Each structure stands twice: as C-alpha cells, then as structure tokens.
Amino acid sequence: MPYIKSGDGRREKLQNGEPALTAGELNYQIFYYFKYRCGVPDVVIIKDFVDQFLEGKISYQRYNDMTGCLIRCAKEVERRLGTNAHLLIEIMDSYDREIANYEDVKIRENTDV
C-alpha cells in the first residue's frame, strides 16, 4: 500500500477528487474512498478516478499501472477493512477491450512479438 506524505497538501487533493498522477496515488485515492467515503461502493466514482488517471496518458505502462493498482488495492481493502472489493477487479476487467484495442494498434505499428 503506498503512502502519500502528509503536509504538502497532496493527500487532501486526492481525497477531494483531484486526478492521481501515479499508480501509488490512484491506489491511495481508491483505498481512501473505500475507507472513509462509502457505504456501498459507487462504481461510477471509482471508474472516474481510473479514467482521470488514464486520460491523455495511454501507454502500456499506464494500463499496467492501473491494473496492478486495482488488484493490489482490492487485496488491501479486503485485508485491512474486511470489505469485499471484487468490484475493483470488475472495474479492471471492464478495460479489457480498450487495452486489447491498444495492443492491436501497437502490433500493427511495431509488428508482433
């Protein structure tokens, strides 16, 4: 679980919905949402966090960071909060087509493995 330093205002910005700049910040933002802001998790809010993270920065690394973040965050939510976080895996899976389309473009551009 990443920890965002306190005292520089970044935590507060993430807590108030400012886009995450790194996978660690995205993980923090989603975990914070689960811990403090939700009774029943809202897919739309979490998906907005992810979409903002990806916006304009599409790359293999960004998709990999996002998927890794959602998996690790789901495990931490379940471990530390005792809350089922399968929703995060479902959100990750919802990007499969987008990621596959990106991969197909890159195969055409760079040839296959």
C-alpha positions as CSV (number, residue, x, y, z in Angstrom):
1,M,0.0,0.0,0.0
2,P,1.5,3.3,-1.0
3,Y,1.7,6.1,1.5
4,I,1.4,9.7,0.4
5,K,3.4,12.1,2.5
6,S,1.3,14.4,4.7
7,G,1.9,18.1,5.0
8,D,2.3,19.0,1.3
9,G,-1.5,19.1,0.5
10,R,-1.4,16.2,-1.9
11,R,-3.4,13.9,0.3
12,E,-6.2,16.4,0.6
13,K,-6.2,17.0,-3.2
14,L,-6.6,13.3,-3.8
15,Q,-9.2,12.9,-1.1
16,N,-11.2,15.7,-2.9
17,G,-11.0,14.0,-6.3
18,E,-8.0,15.7,-8.0
19,P,-6.6,13.2,-10.6
20,A,-4.0,10.8,-9.4
21,L,-0.6,11.3,-11.1
22,T,0.9,7.9,-10.2
23,A,-0.3,4.4,-9.6
24,G,0.5,4.9,-5.9
25,E,-1.7,8.0,-5.8
26,L,-4.5,6.1,-7.5
27,N,-4.2,3.3,-5.0
28,Y,-4.3,5.8,-2.1
29,Q,-7.3,7.6,-3.6
30,I,-9.4,4.4,-4.1
31,F,-8.4,3.0,-0.7
32,Y,-9.3,6.3,1.0
33,Y,-12.7,6.2,-0.8
34,F,-13.4,2.7,0.5
35,K,-12.3,3.5,4.0
36,Y,-14.0,6.9,4.5
37,R,-16.5,7.7,1.9
38,C,-18.6,4.8,1.0
39,G,-21.3,2.6,2.5
40,V,-21.9,0.9,-0.8
41,P,-19.1,1.5,-3.3
42,D,-20.1,3.5,-6.3
43,V,-18.7,2.1,-9.5
44,V,-19.0,5.5,-11.3
45,I,-16.9,7.3,-8.7
46,I,-14.1,4.7,-8.8
47,K,-14.2,4.5,-12.6
48,D,-13.9,8.3,-12.7
49,F,-10.7,8.0,-10.6
50,V,-9.3,5.5,-13.1
51,D,-10.4,7.4,-16.2
52,Q,-8.8,10.6,-14.9
53,F,-5.6,8.6,-14.2
54,L,-5.6,7.3,-17.8
55,E,-6.8,10.4,-19.5
56,G,-4.3,11.6,-22.2
57,K,-1.6,9.3,-21.0
58,I,-2.3,6.0,-22.7
59,S,0.6,3.6,-22.8
60,Y,1.4,0.0,-21.9
61,Q,2.9,1.3,-18.7
62,R,-0.1,3.3,-17.7
63,Y,-2.5,0.4,-18.3
64,N,-0.2,-1.9,-16.4
65,D,0.0,0.6,-13.5
66,M,-3.8,0.9,-13.4
67,T,-4.4,-2.9,-13.5
68,G,-1.8,-3.5,-10.8
69,C,-3.2,-0.7,-8.7
70,L,-6.7,-2.1,-8.8
71,I,-5.6,-5.6,-7.9
72,R,-3.4,-4.5,-5.0
73,C,-6.0,-2.1,-3.7
74,A,-8.7,-4.8,-3.8
75,K,-6.4,-7.0,-1.7
76,E,-5.7,-4.3,0.8
77,V,-9.4,-3.3,1.1
78,E,-10.2,-6.9,1.9
79,R,-7.3,-7.4,4.2
80,R,-7.5,-4.2,6.2
81,L,-11.1,-3.3,6.0
82,G,-12.7,-6.7,5.8
83,T,-14.8,-5.4,2.9
84,N,-15.3,-7.4,-0.3
85,A,-13.6,-5.4,-3.1
86,H,-14.3,-7.6,-6.1
87,L,-15.8,-4.5,-7.6
88,L,-12.3,-3.3,-8.2
89,I,-11.5,-6.4,-10.2
90,E,-14.7,-6.0,-12.2
91,I,-13.7,-2.4,-13.0
92,M,-10.3,-3.6,-14.1
93,D,-11.9,-6.2,-16.3
94,S,-14.1,-3.5,-17.9
95,Y,-11.0,-2.1,-19.5
96,D,-10.1,-5.4,-21.3
97,R,-11.5,-4.3,-24.7
98,E,-9.8,-0.9,-24.5
99,I,-6.5,-2.5,-23.6
100,A,-6.8,-5.1,-26.3
101,N,-7.6,-2.4,-28.9
102,Y,-4.4,-0.6,-27.8
103,E,-2.4,-3.7,-28.1
104,D,-3.7,-4.4,-31.6
105,V,-2.7,-0.9,-32.7
106,K,0.8,-1.4,-31.3
107,I,1.1,-4.8,-33.0
108,R,0.3,-3.1,-36.3
109,E,2.7,-0.3,-35.6
110,N,5.6,-2.4,-34.3
111,T,4.9,-5.9,-35.5
112,D,4.1,-8.8,-33.2
113,V,6.4,-10.5,-30.7
